[in-house]
Amino acid sequence: MTIWQLQVFKAIVDDGSLQLAAARLHRTPPALSMTLSKLEQELGFSLFTREGYRLRLTPRGKQFTRHSYELLRQHAKLESFSALLASGAEAELELAFDATCNANLLTPALQLVQQQFAGTECIVNGYSQLNALKMVQDNQVALALTPWLPVFQQRADFESLYVCEFELTVVIARDLVPGTERPTRELLNTLPYVLPQKMDMGIDPEQIYRVGGVARLRVNDVSTLLTFIKAGMGWGIVPRQLVADSIAEGELVELNIDGFLDRIRAEVHLVKLASTVLGPAGQVVWDYFRQFERK
């Protein structure tokens, strides 16, 4: 049994077909089928039942899945740790943050890195639409500060630390609200919905609030979304901390429509892959954010 055989098995289970797994691993379906058959021969039992083009795990295959996934996680962690031993302190520490989060949350941790590891260059990149979390999932960055929901754990084997509360609210420009009238669902039906073009992690922003018959104005970052909402281009969902002053000053109106619109509460977390062994500089950042964990 080899690590490659287990990686092929995992890809087939995750993707549900030889074709998709082959595309992910940059191999041909026949090559993966041969690897899988050899693994089953070595194990002495079938991992899948063959029903046409569909592959379903056998009962033994399901049991094998849990243990093989754990072995692959440990292997990835060992590789990461071995690379750390070979290189010492990181030459570069790359972090990502979602634009909906306050980047200042990273400042104290990065100052500690500068004090303790002057030779480590910190690279901080901002992303929108949950792409910071996607960068961690794809192992492109070590750490990310991002909005977090428990459902994200289904997308990868993440490890995360609680940082602070995160709240989304629905707002509209004051000029679009007639007089002192309280905004209604009927009013929203006549106005464009300003929303992200797309979001990673399996979230469809259009499904959060279902409004029929209105125009959509799609943007690819939160700054543009705020600009258009303030300009009276429509209504939308935004992080409350980014619009609290505009609401207090009366520039924007916060919408609370019983049974339809309400605030959405989530959390901001610092996230890494569970298999990633942080270097000394990365560990300083991780340890700093441990203080925010709930008691």
C-alpha positions in Angstrom: 0.0 0.0 0.0 1.4 3.4 -1.0 0.5 7.0 -0.2 -0.3 7.5 -3.9 -2.8 4.7 -3.8 -4.5 6.3 -0.8 -4.5 9.7 -2.5 -6.2 8.2 -5.5 -8.8 6.5 -3.3 -9.5 9.8 -1.4 -9.9 11.7 -4.7 -12.4 9.2 -6.0 -14.4 9.3 -2.7 -14.3 13.1 -2.5 -15.2 13.7 -6.2 -17.6 10.8 -6.6 -16.3 9.6 -10.0 -13.1 8.5 -11.7 -13.4 11.2 -14.3 -13.5 14.1 -11.8 -10.7 12.5 -9.7 -8.6 12.0 -12.8 -9.0 15.7 -13.7 -8.0 16.8 -10.2 -4.9 14.5 -10.1 -4.0 15.2 -13.7 -4.1 11.5 -14.7 -6.3 9.5 -17.0 -9.4 7.5 -15.7 -7.9 4.2 -16.8 -4.7 4.9 -14.8 -6.7 5.7 -11.7 -8.9 2.6 -12.2 -5.7 0.4 -12.4 -4.3 2.0 -9.2 -7.6 1.4 -7.4 -7.8 -2.2 -8.5 -4.2 -2.9 -7.4 -5.1 -1.3 -3.9 -8.1 -3.6 -3.6 -6.1 -6.6 -4.6 -3.5 -5.8 -1.9 -6.2 -5.2 0.7 -8.1 -8.4 -0.2 -11.6 -6.7 -0.3 -13.5 -4.4 -2.5 -13.7 -0.7 -1.7 -16.5 0.2 -4.1 -19.5 -1.5 -5.8 -19.5 -0.9 -9.5 -23.0 0.1 -10.8 -22.5 1.4 -14.3 -20.5 4.6 -14.1 -21.3 5.1 -10.4 -19.0 4.1 -7.6 -20.4 3.5 -4.2 -18.4 2.6 -1.1 -18.9 -0.9 0.3 -19.4 -1.2 4.1 -15.7 -2.2 4.4 -14.8 0.7 2.1 -16.5 3.2 4.5 -14.5 1.8 7.4 -11.3 2.0 5.4 -12.1 5.6 4.4 -11.9 6.9 8.0 -8.6 5.2 8.7 -7.0 6.1 5.3 -8.0 9.8 5.6 -6.4 9.9 9.1 -3.2 8.4 7.7 -3.1 10.9 4.8 -3.6 13.8 7.4 -0.7 12.5 9.4 1.4 12.1 6.3 0.7 15.7 5.2 1.6 16.9 8.7 4.9 14.9 8.7 5.8 16.4 5.3 5.1 19.9 6.6 7.1 19.3 9.8 10.0 17.9 7.8 10.1 21.0 5.6 10.1 23.1 8.7 13.1 21.2 10.2 15.0 21.6 7.0 14.4 25.3 6.6 14.3 26.7 10.2 12.5 30.0 10.6 10.4 31.1 7.6 12.0 33.4 5.1 8.4 34.5 4.3 5.1 34.3 6.2 2.1 34.7 3.9 -1.3 35.5 5.4 -4.6 36.3 3.9 -7.6 38.3 5.3 -11.1 38.8 4.1 -11.9 42.4 3.2 -15.0 42.2 5.4 -12.7 41.8 8.5 -10.8 44.5 10.2 -7.2 44.1 9.0 -6.1 46.0 12.2 -6.8 42.7 14.1 -3.5 41.4 12.6 -1.4 44.3 13.6 -0.3 43.3 17.1 0.5 39.7 16.0 2.6 41.0 13.1 4.4 43.4 15.4 5.4 40.4 17.5 6.8 38.7 14.4 8.8 41.7 13.5 10.3 41.9 17.0 11.1 38.2 17.3 11.9 37.3 13.7 13.3 40.3 11.9 14.5 38.2 9.0 11.0 36.9 8.2 9.2 38.9 5.5 5.4 39.1 6.2 3.2 39.1 3.1 -0.4 40.1 3.8 -3.0 39.8 1.0 -6.6 40.9 1.1 -9.4 39.0 -0.6 -13.2 39.3 -1.0 -16.0 36.7 -1.2 -14.4 34.2 1.2 -11.4 33.7 -1.1 -9.1 34.2 1.9 -10.5 30.9 3.3 -10.2 29.3 -0.2 -6.5 30.2 -0.2 -6.0 28.3 3.0 -8.0 25.4 1.6 -5.8 25.3 -1.5 -2.6 25.5 0.7 -1.6 28.8 -0.9 -1.2 30.6 2.4 -0.5 29.4 6.0 -3.1 31.5 7.8 -6.2 33.5 7.1 -8.4 35.9 9.0 -11.9 35.3 7.7 -15.6 35.1 8.5 -16.4 31.7 9.8 -19.4 29.3 9.9 -19.2 25.7 11.3 -20.4 24.5 7.9 -17.0 25.5 6.4 -15.5 22.6 8.2 -17.1 20.3 5.6 -14.9 21.9 2.9 -11.5 20.9 4.3 -9.8 19.7 7.5 -9.5 23.2 9.0 -8.3 24.2 12.4 -9.4 27.6 13.6 -9.3 30.1 16.5 -12.2 32.4 17.5 -11.2 36.0 17.2 -14.4 38.1 17.5 -18.1 38.4 16.6 -19.1 39.2 13.0 -22.5 40.6 12.0 -24.1 41.1 8.6 -26.9 43.5 8.2 -29.1 44.8 5.4 -28.9 48.5 4.5 -30.3 50.9 1.9 -29.6 54.6 1.1 -31.8 57.0 3.0 -32.8 58.7 -0.3 -34.5 55.5 -1.4 -36.8 55.4 1.6 -39.9 57.6 1.2 -40.1 60.1 4.0 -40.2 58.5 7.4 -41.9 55.4 6.1 -40.6 52.1 7.4 -39.1 50.0 4.5 -41.2 47.1 3.4 -40.6 43.9 1.4 -42.8 45.4 -1.3 -40.4 48.4 -1.5 -37.4 46.1 -1.9 -39.3 44.2 -4.7 -38.9 47.5 -6.8 -35.2 48.0 -6.1 -32.0 46.3 -7.3 -30.3 43.9 -5.0 -26.6 44.7 -4.8 -24.7 41.5 -4.0 -21.4 39.6 -4.6 -20.8 38.0 -8.0 -20.1 34.7 -6.3 -18.8 33.3 -3.1 -16.6 30.3 -2.3 -17.3 27.6 0.3 -20.6 26.6 -1.3 -22.5 29.8 -0.3 -24.9 31.3 -2.8 -25.6 35.0 -1.7 -28.8 35.1 -3.8 -30.2 32.3 -1.6 -29.7 34.2 1.7 -32.6 36.5 1.0 -35.0 35.3 -1.7 -36.5 38.3 -3.4 -38.4 37.7 -6.6 -38.6 39.9 -9.6 -35.9 42.5 -8.7 -32.8 43.5 -10.7 -29.4 42.3 -9.5 -26.3 44.4 -9.5 -23.3 42.1 -8.9 -19.9 43.3 -7.7 -16.7 41.4 -6.8 -15.6 43.3 -3.6 -17.1 44.7 -0.5 -15.8 48.3 -1.1 -17.6 48.5 -4.5 -20.7 47.0 -2.9 -20.7 49.8 -0.2 -20.1 52.5 -2.8 -23.1 51.5 -4.9 -25.4 51.1 -1.9 -24.5 54.5 -0.6 -25.0 56.0 -4.1 -28.6 54.7 -4.0 -28.1 51.9 -6.6 -30.1 49.4 -4.4 -30.0 47.5 -1.2 -27.6 44.9 0.1 -26.0 42.8 2.9 -22.9 44.3 4.4 -20.7 43.8 7.5 -22.3 46.0 10.2 -18.9 47.3 11.5 -18.3 48.8 8.1 -21.5 50.8 8.0 -22.2 51.6 11.7 -21.1 55.2 11.3 -23.2 55.7 8.1 -26.3 54.2 9.9 -25.7 56.5 13.0 -25.3 59.6 10.7 -28.5 58.7 8.8 -26.8 58.1 5.4 -27.9 54.5 5.4 -31.1 52.9 6.8 -30.8 49.5 8.5 -33.6 47.1 7.4 -35.3 44.9 9.8 -38.4 43.3 8.3 -40.0 40.8 10.5 -40.1 37.3 9.1 -37.9 38.3 6.1 -34.8 40.4 6.9 -32.8 40.3 10.0 -29.2 40.5 11.0 -27.0 37.5 10.4 -24.5 36.6 13.1 -21.3 34.7 12.5 -17.7 34.9 13.8 -14.3 35.9 12.6 -11.7 33.1 13.0 -8.0 32.7 12.3 -7.8 29.6 10.1 -5.2 27.1 9.0 -5.2 23.6 7.6 -5.0 21.0 10.4 -2.1 19.3 8.5 0.0 22.5 8.4 2.8 22.7 10.9 3.5 26.4 11.4 7.0 27.7 11.4 8.3 29.8 14.4 6.9 33.1 13.0 3.6 31.6 12.0 3.3 30.1 15.5 3.7 33.5 17.1 0.7 34.7 15.1 -1.3 31.6 16.1 -0.4 31.9 19.8 -1.3 35.6 19.9 -4.8 34.8 18.7 -5.3 32.1 21.3 -6.0 34.8 23.9 -9.3 35.5 22.1 -10.7 32.0 22.5 -13.9 31.8 24.5 -13.4 30.8 28.2 
